[in-house]
Amino acid sequence: MLLVEDNEVYRSSLELLLGLQPGLEVVGVVGSGDEAAGAAASLDADVVLMDYRLPGIDGAAATRSVIASSGAAVLCLTAEATPDERAEVLDAGALGLVEKGGPIDALAHAIREAAGPIDAR
């Protein structure tokens, strides 16, 4: 998976914790929505785990860009997305939104679920 998160401490923590989860591999990390599509395509990521609020383009625009450039499944992280923002990112093609601060096992499960359709291709 590609991890897209602008907060360096949170990004590094997630990279470490997710890398310890069975069946998950973090293939790259970037800090902005503008970098997400290119990184997803060049790294051949199956899943992009992306913060909704990023410098540059927002989560919905970044989701559309990632899907168009790489076909990767997108799962958004959020701490406080409004209902309209949630609807917008889902309409853009994200498979779901996961609340920041939840258990790492729940996040790992959501990532595996997002990767499922890709593995079946």
C-alpha positions as CSV (number, residue, x, y, z in Angstrom):
1,M,0.0,0.0,0.0
2,L,0.9,3.6,-0.4
3,L,0.4,5.8,2.6
4,V,-0.5,9.5,2.0
5,E,-0.4,11.6,5.1
6,D,1.0,15.1,5.7
7,N,1.6,14.7,9.5
8,E,5.2,13.2,9.6
9,V,4.8,11.7,13.1
10,Y,1.5,10.1,12.3
11,R,2.7,8.9,8.9
12,S,5.9,7.3,10.4
13,S,3.8,5.7,13.2
14,L,1.3,4.3,10.7
15,E,4.1,3.1,8.4
16,L,5.7,1.2,11.3
17,L,2.5,-0.3,12.7
18,L,1.0,-1.3,9.4
19,G,4.3,-2.8,8.3
20,L,4.1,-5.2,11.3
21,Q,0.6,-6.4,10.3
22,P,0.5,-9.8,8.5
23,G,-0.2,-9.6,4.8
24,L,0.4,-5.8,4.6
25,E,3.3,-4.1,3.0
26,V,3.9,-0.3,2.9
27,V,5.6,0.3,-0.5
28,G,5.8,4.0,-0.1
29,V,4.8,7.2,1.7
30,V,4.1,10.7,0.5
31,G,3.0,13.8,2.3
32,S,0.5,15.5,-0.1
33,G,-2.5,14.8,-2.4
34,D,-0.5,16.2,-5.3
35,E,2.1,13.4,-5.0
36,A,-0.4,10.6,-4.5
37,A,-1.4,9.6,-8.1
38,G,2.2,9.6,-9.4
39,A,3.5,7.6,-6.4
40,A,0.6,5.1,-6.6
41,A,1.3,4.5,-10.3
42,S,5.1,4.3,-10.1
43,L,5.0,2.0,-7.0
44,D,2.2,-0.1,-8.4
45,A,0.3,0.1,-5.1
46,D,-2.8,-2.0,-4.7
47,V,-4.3,0.2,-2.0
48,V,-3.8,3.9,-1.2
49,L,-4.4,4.8,2.4
50,M,-4.9,8.6,2.2
51,D,-5.7,11.3,4.7
52,Y,-8.7,13.3,3.5
53,R,-7.3,16.7,4.4
54,L,-3.9,17.2,2.7
55,P,-1.8,20.1,1.4
56,G,-2.6,20.7,-2.2
57,I,-5.6,18.9,-3.6
58,D,-8.3,17.5,-1.2
59,G,-9.1,13.9,-0.6
60,A,-11.9,13.7,-3.3
61,A,-9.7,15.2,-6.0
62,A,-6.7,13.1,-5.0
63,T,-9.0,10.0,-5.0
64,R,-10.1,10.6,-8.5
65,S,-6.5,11.2,-9.6
66,V,-5.2,8.1,-8.0
67,I,-7.9,5.9,-9.5
68,A,-7.5,7.4,-12.9
69,S,-3.7,7.0,-12.9
70,S,-3.2,3.7,-11.2
71,G,-6.5,1.9,-10.6
72,A,-5.5,1.4,-7.0
73,A,-8.2,1.1,-4.4
74,V,-8.5,4.2,-2.2
75,L,-9.3,4.2,1.5
76,C,-9.4,7.6,3.2
77,L,-8.4,8.4,6.7
78,T,-10.2,11.2,8.5
79,A,-10.4,12.8,11.9
80,E,-13.3,15.1,11.2
81,A,-14.8,14.9,7.7
82,T,-18.3,16.4,7.4
83,P,-21.1,14.3,6.0
84,D,-20.8,16.3,2.7
85,E,-17.1,15.6,2.5
86,R,-17.6,11.9,3.3
87,A,-20.2,11.7,0.5
88,E,-17.9,13.6,-1.9
89,V,-14.9,11.2,-1.4
90,L,-17.1,8.2,-1.7
91,D,-18.6,9.6,-4.9
92,A,-15.0,10.1,-6.2
93,G,-14.5,6.4,-5.8
94,A,-13.0,5.8,-2.4
95,L,-14.1,2.4,-1.0
96,G,-14.5,3.9,2.5
97,L,-13.4,6.2,5.2
98,V,-11.7,5.1,8.4
99,E,-11.5,7.3,11.5
100,K,-8.1,8.2,12.7
101,G,-7.3,7.1,16.2
102,G,-9.1,3.7,16.0
103,P,-7.5,0.4,16.7
104,I,-4.7,-0.6,14.3
105,D,-6.3,-4.0,13.9
106,A,-9.5,-2.4,12.5
107,L,-7.5,-0.3,10.1
108,A,-5.5,-3.3,8.9
109,H,-8.8,-5.2,8.4
110,A,-10.2,-2.3,6.3
111,I,-7.0,-2.2,4.2
112,R,-7.3,-6.0,3.6
113,E,-10.9,-5.6,2.6
114,A,-10.0,-2.8,0.2
115,A,-7.3,-5.0,-1.4
116,G,-9.7,-7.9,-1.8
117,P,-11.3,-6.8,-5.2
118,I,-7.8,-6.1,-6.6
119,D,-6.5,-9.5,-5.6
120,A,-9.4,-11.1,-7.4
121,R,-8.5,-9.4,-10.8
